[in-house]
Amino acid sequence: MRRLLCKILFLSLAAPCLAGAEPRPEHMVYLRTVDPSIEQDIRYASTHNFTGHVLDGYAAPECLLSLEAAKALARVQTALRTQGYGLKVFDCYRPSRAVADMGRFATEPGDPLKAEFYPRLDKKDFWRLGYVARISNHSKGSTVDLTLTGSGALPAETWTPSATPVDCTAPYGQRWHDGALDMGTGFDCFDEPAHTDTPTINAVARKNRQMLSSAMEKEGFAGYSKEWWHFTYSRDETLKNVMDFPITPLASGGVLDTSNQLIVVTSKNWTDTQGTAQRYVRQGNTFRKYEAPFPVVLGKSGLAWGKGLNRMDPSEGPIKREGDAKAPAGIFKLGTAFGYDTTADTRLPYLALTPTIECVDDSQSKHYNQLVDGATLVKDWNSSEHMRSMDELYRKGIVVEHNTPASPASGSCIFLHIWRSPTSPTLGCTAMNPADMARLFSWLDPRQSPLLIQMPEEQYEHFRERWNLPGR
């Protein structure tokens, strides 16, 4: 009863209390502003974790990391997605008050979810056995708990307190379905099978762990022997200080906070097929124009609100759908560059297109809205774009992170690419002349968190102040 009363009091007072809390440091960013395609299931913002309650400091189910760690994680995601896999995070930055909350739980009576998370362990041994730390690297913004997703994963279930707890070491089909591949155990499983190199798991789970570890290590993340899901970013020696600012919802307009490069595309109205692009670079707290504007062509049916870093109500204008030949309006992260050449003059992650690279536009496919190598996957799609069969249009291109993670029928395979002509609209992409495409290739820098902002002029002015957009 005491715990319940405390939780009710916390929820009722959360907003006014957090108003005067420690501010978020500038180097700490929301992962969804860097890569919205990485799935999130922030367990400590829910009651589905080993303590059975929401931890102190988790006022929103959001992943925050240092900027460099978030960018490195985005590179891991890019590499995995070309192979048909992806990431799902369970925990990222953890306020030090949450670490203290874990410590209190280990000394208080009660084990509401022992049967799932630590059925063979006494919680007083959490520290001795290395499952809970008194000072956590999570509180330094450098550590992430995550898993691997892919087409072979069982669909994620929706957890409720009435769910029957199942041992986290039970066979894959029996334990909690978190939407991930078989990794040998569930998340936060305090038992030997969760140890990274344990011999007690099956060959499939061992292969999946190795795939995850290899992808993470290539981008500077080091694993932890007691927890297969736990990785710490090792290439930023400045991440030494423990932090205690609370995790709060991402404010509207905050998506520009971490970006230093913008491409702003505007058209005269929703149905216009031509527009103008202007580059911007950050100058302090504002943006200044970079070089001259250049023309672009849009979808042959104009624009419609897409699924990007902002979420739009249907009352605000048309909403993009699969096959509507509309380019997406909104704010979007820019992802992988691609092209016909083996290498390219770009700092973006680069994918050299082969004859078997496809972009899946079949909403029923598990690979919907993904660039995949059709030669390495069991095909579950009936429709796709073969990226090397588009004449010169995809000789150079950049993925626009629209509809990621993908919702069925919300639109797919959106790129910046080369136009057929200045008067030839696209089927939903934004296209330009080859020289301007080449300039974007050499200018864009993933370390600057570049964004594409695209919408009609009237809507741009309407949202400019609310979203902190630069003046045109």
N, C-alpha and C positions, 0 to 999 in steps of 0.2 A: 504493500500500500504506500509506503514512504517513497519508493522509487516512482510509482505512478503519479503521486502528488507532485513530486519534483519535476517530472517530465511535463505535466500539465502546466505547472508554473513557468517552466522554461519556454514552452511554446507560446504562452500568452504574453510573456515579457520579451521574447527574442528580438523583435524589431526595435523597441526603444533601447534595449541594452546594447545591441550591436552598433547603434549609431555612434557611440563614443568609444568603440573598441579600437584596438591597434590597427592602423591602416595597412592595406596591402602594399608591400614594397613594389617599386616599379619593375623589377626584374622578374616578378611572379605574374604568370599569365594563365588565362583559362585555355585549356587544351583545345576546346571546340573552336576558338578563334584562330588556332594554328592549323588544326586538321579536324574538321567536323566529321570525317569518315570513320574515325576511331570510335568504336562503341564504348558506352560508359554504363557501368552498373556499380555505383558508389555505395558499397555495402554499409559503411559506417554512418551514412546518412539515413539508413533504414534500420529496422530491428532484426534483419536477417544477417546477423554476424555472431561471433562467438560469445559476445556479452548479452545479446538479446535486447539491447536498447540502443537508441541513437546516441552516438558519442558526443561529448561536449565539444562545441566549436563547429559542428557540421549542421549549419543552417540551410544548406542547399546541397543537392547531389551533383556536385561539380568537381572535375579534376583540374587542379592547378599545379603547375610545375614552373621551374625556372625557364626563361625563354629559350636558352640553349638546349636544355633537356627536352623541352617540348618540340623544338625543331628536329632534334635527333630522333625522337620517337616518330615524328611524321615521316622521316626518311625510312625508318624501319617499315612503317605502314606501306609506303610506296613500293618498296622492294617486295613485300609479301603479297600485295594485291596483284602484281603481274603473274604470280604463281597460283592465284585463286584462294589466297588466305587473307587474314586480317587480324586486327588486335581488338581486344575488349579489356578496358581497365576496371579494376575493382577499388583501387585506392591510389592516391597520388600524394600531394602535400597533406600533412596531418598536423593540425595545431598541437602545440605541446600540452595544452589542456586536455586534448583527447588522449594523449599518451598517459597522462596522469589518471584519466578516467579508467583506462585499461588496468592500471595498477590498483586502483581502488576496487575494481571488480574482482581482481584476483585475491583480495583479502576479505571480501564480504561474503556472507552466506548466500547460497542460491546458484543454480546452474541451469538456467532455462533451456539452453540449446546444447548442453553437453553431449547428448546422444548423437548429434550431427557432427560437431566440430572437434570434440576431444573425448570420445567415449572411453578411452583406456588411460586417461591422464587425470591427475588431481591438479586443479588449477593453481594451487600454491607452487607448483613446479614449473610454471610458465617461464619464469626468468632463468632458472637454473638450466633448463633444457634449451634455451635460446629461441623460444617462440614469441616472447614479448620482450622488448627492450625498454630500459629505464630512460634512455635518451635515443630517439629514433632519427635515422637519416631522412625519414619521411618529413620531419619537421624542418629540414634544411632545404626542401624543395627539389631534391635530387633523386628521389626514389619513387618507383612506381610498382604497384602490384597488378599483374595483368595475365591474360591468357590468349590462346590462339583460336580463331574462328575459321570456319571453312565449310565447304558444301557437305561434308560428312557429319556435321554436328547435329545433334538432336535439337529441336526447337526449344528456345528458352521458355521456362514456365514462369508464371506469376506467383510469387511467394506470398502467403498470408500466415498470420500467427497460428491459424488452425491446421496448417500443414503438418503431417506426421514426420518428425525428424528421421532421417536415414543416415546411417554411418557414412561419413565422407570418404571412407576407403572402400565402400561397397562397389561392385561392378558398375561400369559406366551407365548401363541402362537402368540401374536401380537407384543410384544416388540422385541428388538434386540436379535437374537439367538447367544449367546456366547458359545455354546457347553456345558453349565452346566445344571444341574437339575433345576427345578422351585424352586427358593429361595425367591419368593415373589416380588422381584424387580430386576432390573439390577444392575450392579456395579456402584458405585459413584452416586447413586440416592439420591439426597438431598431432602428428603421428609419423612413424618412420617411412611409410610409403610416400609421404610428401617431400622427403629429402631428395634433393636434385638427382643424385646418382644412385639411388636405391636400386637393388636388383630385384625388388619384390613386385614390380609392375610389369604389365604385358609389353610385347614388342611394339604395338601400335602407339601406346602412350609414350614409350621411351623415344620413338622416332619423333613424335610431336614435340616433346620437350627439347630434343636436340635441335629441331628446326627453329623453335622459338629462341633458344639460347644463342644459336649461331647468328640469327638475324639481329638480335639485340647486341651481341658482342661486337659485330661489325661496325656499329654506330657508337661504341664507347660505353655500353652498359655492362656492368659486372653483376653476375648472379650471386645467390646466397645458398650455401650448402643445405640449410635446413628447410628451405621453402622454394619450390620450383618456380613460383610466380613472382618472386621478389628480385628486382633489378635496380642498381644504383648507377646513375650517370657519373662517369669517372673523368670526364674531360673538361671539367670546370672547377678549378681549385678554389674559386672564390666562394663556393657554396659551403661555408663553414658555420654559419650562425643558425641557431635554433630559433624558429619563429612561432608566434602564437596568435596571429591575426585569424579571425573566424572565416570560415568558408561561407560566402553569401551568394545569392543569385547574380548571374551576369547581367549587368545593367544594360538596357537598350542603348545603342549608340556606342557601347564600350568595345565593339568589335574593331574599331579603328585604333584603339589604344596602343596596340603592339605593332602596328604597320608603319613602315617608313617609305613604302612605294605604293602608289595607287594608279590604276588606269580607270579613268572615268569616261564612260560612253553614254552619250545622250542622243535621243531622237526627238523629232518635232512632236510626235504623238504615238499612241499605242500601235497604230497600224502602219506607221512609216517603216520602210525597208532599208533606209539609209540613215547613218548617224555620224557623229564626230567623236573621236577619241582624244583625250588629253591626259598626258602623264603628269604625276605630281610626286614630289619628294618631301619628306618631313623637314620642317624647320622649327625646332623647339616644340611648342604645343600646337602648331598649325602646319599647313602644307603650302608649298609654293609650286607654281607650274614649272614643268621641266620640258624645255624645247617646244617645238610648235605642235599644234594639233594635227591630226591626220584623219582622212575619211575611212569609214568602215561600212560594210553592208550587214544587215541583220536577217532574221527569218523572213520568208516570203509572206508570212501573215503578221509580221511585226513583232511585238513584245508581249509578255505576260509575266506576272510575278512568279518567280521560281522558288525553289527550296534551297536557300543558302544560309548565311549566318544570321539573317533576320527572318522572322516569321510574319507573314502577311495575312490579314483577314480578307476573305473574299469580297467584302464591301469596299476594299481599297482599290479594286480593279480586277482585270482578268487573271485567272490562275493557270499556269502552264500545265499541260497534259501531254502524255506520250502521243507523238504523231501529229501535233497541232501546227507544226512548222512555225512556231513562235520562239524567238530567242528569250532566255530567261532574264527577267528584271530582278534586281536586288543587289546584295553584297556577297561576293563569292571569293573563296580562297583559290589561288592558282596552284595547280599540281604539277604533274610530270610533263616535261617537254618531250616531244617525239619527232621523228623524221625519217627520211629515207637513208640519210648518211649514217655511217658506222659511228662516228663521233660528231659533236657539234660544239660551236662556240657559245656555250651557255653554262651558267652556274646552277641552273635548275637540274633536278634529277632528269636524266635523259634516257629514253627508250628508243633504241634503233628498231624500226619496224621491219619485220620479216613477212613473207607471204602468208604466214599462219597466224599473225596477230589480228585479233578481231575485237570489236567493241559490241557487247551484247545489248540489244535493245528489245529483247523478249521479256516482258514483265513477269512471266511465269518462271523464268530461270533463276537459280540461286546466284548466278553471276550477272544479273541484270545491272546495267550501267557500269560495267567494268571492262577494262582492257585486259584481255587474256590471250594466252597462246593456245589456240585451238588444237594444236598437235599434242599437247601434254595433258589435256583434260578430257574426261568423259562428257560429251556434249549433252546438255539438257535444254538447249535453246533451238528455236526454229527460225530466228531472225537475228542478224548481226551485220555490222559494217566490216568488210574486209579492208583493213587500213592501207594496204598497198594497191588497191584497185580504184583509187579516187583521182586518177590523173595526177596533176601537180598540186592538188588542194592540200594534201597532207604531207607534202615534202618537208614542211616545217609546221609544227602545231604545238599547242599547249592545252592541257586538260583544264577545263573549268570545273571546279568542285561543286557542281550543281546536283542536288538530290543525292547527297551522301551523308549518312548511309541511305541506301535507296529505298524509297517507298514505291510500291507497284504503280505503274501508269503515270508517274509524276514527271516523266521526261528523262532522257538518257543521252549519253554520248555527245556532250556539249563541249565544244573546243573553240579556241582562237586558232584560225588557220588562214591560208592563202586564198584570196578570192578568185573566182573564175573571171570576173570582170567588175568594174566599178558600178555596174547596173544590174548584176546578177545576184539576187538574194539567195540565202541559204535555206536549209531545212530546219534551222534552229540555232545555228552557230553564229559567231561574230567573225567576219572575214575581212581581210585587208590586203594591200599589195605586198609583194614579196619583200621589198626593201623595208617596209615598216615591220613586217614579221621578223626579219633578221635583226632589226634594232631592238625589238622586245627580247629576243633571245639573248643578246649580249648585255642588255640593261638589267633585266630582272635578276634578283638575288634572293634566294630563299631565306637567307639570314635577315633580310629586311621585311619578312612576312608580307609579301605583295598581295594586293587585293584587286579584284575587278568590281567596279561599281557601275551598274548599268540600268537605265530607266529613262522614260520620257522626261522632257525638260520640266513640265508642270509638276510631276511627282518629285523630281529632284529638288525643286525649290520648296515643295511642301514638307519634305522630310529633312531638309538640309540642317536646320537648327537642332531638331530632335536627335539626329544621328551624327552630328558634328562633322558633316560633309564639307569639303573645301568649297569656297566660292568659285563659280565658273567664270 
